[in-house]
Amino acid sequence: MADVSSWHISFIETGRISPSRAMILRLADVLDLPHTDSNLLLHSAGYAPAGTQLDLGADDMKPVREALTLILDNHNLYPALVMDGS
């Protein structure tokens, strides 16, 4: 499903070659790993995370919460909701 030869996977597993960032992301996608686990794999291989996960309740996210509240309040007569994109 990842379109990778068993030879290549075997070499990654045994440490004979290091996986590229793209390979790690491809395997994580095929394995349907959560974003946090994909980032853990990237970190373990020495790569930067693919993205960060922010807590909407954090102090740094106050402007985002205020903007979402304003949008939803002004959308009052029509149904609306905010969803996490992950």
WOTAHU-V169120 format. One line per field, one symbol per residue. phi: phi as a letter, one per 30 degrees, with the letter a starting at -180 (. if undefined). psi: psi as a letter, one per 20 degrees, with the letter a starting at -180 (. if undefined). burial: # if it has 16 or more other C-alpha atoms within 10 Angstrom, else .. A space follows every 10 residues. Layout:
BEGIN
phi = ???
psi = ???
burial = ???
END
This chain:
BEGIN
phi = .dhbdddddd ddddidbcdd eddddddddd dhddeddddd dedddjcddd acccdddded ceddeddddd ddddcedcda acbddd
psi = hilpqhgggg hghijhqpqr ghgghgghgh ilqqghhghg ggghijqqqh rqoqohiqhh jghggggggg ghhijgiqpq rpqpj.
burial = .......... ........#. #.######.. ....#..### ##......#. .......... .......... .#........ ......
END
